[in-house]
């Protein structure tokens, strides 16, 4: 099982290292393929005044230090087509943000690297539409056959579900999308962004972290290839997405529940 966890964005050096250290048990679990996640830049913050991170150069230095210190695989976002080549020198997985999941140049340039590609489903798209994003990466990597789970797994392409827009400032998760998208690629369920309340007039997005365990357990019962949690030792002081983060001390118990569910459903 793939497990992606870490802070939303790179914060202070001490904070990032403390979170990374707290995730050691998950990296040592032989049943998990663990990836440390943090963004070097949150380029799509609601407000111009919101904290964005360290930027490309300094951010990659910090991610490289985490990788060296803890031996973690690294996952981080890319936002512009010049970034994948640079970021792939450190990151093992390049993540395509949901808002950018149809950006052809970004997908193609990411596909030219040796990194895996995690494409987050746009909140505005039907799950069936994600087949085309997967196809852009596969074709750019030289694959000419049918787009399906096996071809995407072989060529290192994942899809991530993070909820769909429902009116203004609300997301819902249609569990059918997990099954549908799994026909195109391995699917990750982003349990924390799925409880986000996208800003609709306010300067920051809200969220309801209380609902994270319920959605995560539900997705595990439907069947997914991995789970994505943004986590922090104190979400109240997190510089981005604190309202929908899960506390680090709660993650271990939730993962135990998820493992139990997966054993029951045989997936």
Secondary structure, 3 states (H helix, E strand, C coil): CEEEEECCECCCHHHHHHHHHHCHHHHCCCCCEEEEECECCCCCCCCCCCCCCCCHHHHHHHHHHHHHHHCCEEEEEECCCCHHHHHCCCCCEEEECHHHCCCHHHHHHHHCCCCEEEEECCCCCCHHHHHHHHHHHHHHCCCCCCCCHHHHHHCCEEEEECCEECCCCCEECCCHHHHHHCCCCEEEEECCHHHEECCCCCCCCEECHHHHHHHHHHHHHHCCCEEEEEEECCHHHCCCCHHHCEEHHHHHHHHHHHHHHHHHHCC
